[in-house]
Amino acid sequence: MCQINVLVEQEGDQKPVMESVTGLEVTPEGVVLSTFFEDPVTVPGVHVKEINFLGGSVILVPDQDAE
């Protein structure tokens, strides 16, 4: 089974949001993250910048940092 860590990148710094994420859904309200044993968490105002399957991470960035 594959679980991934989610980080938010802002001003060149990456901060962890949630570990062992089993689901990620992009909604109009934000990115919804879920795990096996915790309630889902919505991270508003961000979008997915990068998914690193080998490194086991997803990088989110604030919407104003869109390229």
C-alpha positions in Angstrom: 0.0 0.0 0.0 1.2 3.5 -0.9 1.0 6.4 1.6 2.5 9.8 0.8 3.5 12.9 2.7 2.1 16.3 1.8 4.0 19.5 2.1 3.2 23.2 1.4 5.9 25.2 -0.3 6.0 28.9 0.3 8.9 31.3 -0.4 11.2 28.4 -1.0 10.5 26.7 2.3 8.6 23.4 2.6 6.4 22.7 5.6 4.7 19.4 6.3 0.9 19.4 6.3 0.1 15.7 6.8 1.9 12.4 6.8 0.7 8.9 5.6 -2.0 10.4 3.3 -4.0 7.8 1.6 -6.3 10.0 -0.5 -6.1 13.5 -2.1 -9.0 15.2 -3.8 -9.0 18.6 -5.5 -12.2 20.5 -4.8 -13.4 24.1 -5.3 -12.9 24.6 -1.5 -9.2 23.4 -1.6 -7.3 20.1 -1.5 -8.8 17.5 0.7 -6.4 15.1 2.4 -7.4 11.9 4.1 -5.7 9.1 6.1 -6.8 5.9 7.6 -7.4 7.0 11.2 -7.9 10.8 11.0 -10.7 13.0 9.8 -10.1 14.5 6.3 -8.4 17.9 6.3 -9.1 20.6 3.7 -6.2 22.8 2.8 -7.8 25.9 1.2 -6.2 28.2 -1.4 -3.6 25.8 -2.7 -3.0 23.7 -5.8 -0.8 20.7 -6.5 2.6 21.7 -7.9 4.4 18.4 -7.9 3.9 14.7 -7.1 7.1 12.7 -6.4 6.1 9.0 -6.5 9.6 7.8 -5.8 10.1 10.3 -3.0 6.6 9.7 -1.5 5.6 13.4 -1.5 3.1 15.8 -2.8 4.0 19.5 -2.9 1.2 22.1 -2.7 1.7 25.8 -3.3 -0.6 28.8 -2.6 -2.8 29.8 -5.5 -1.1 33.2 -5.9 2.1 31.3 -6.7 0.6 29.8 -9.8 3.1 29.7 -12.7 
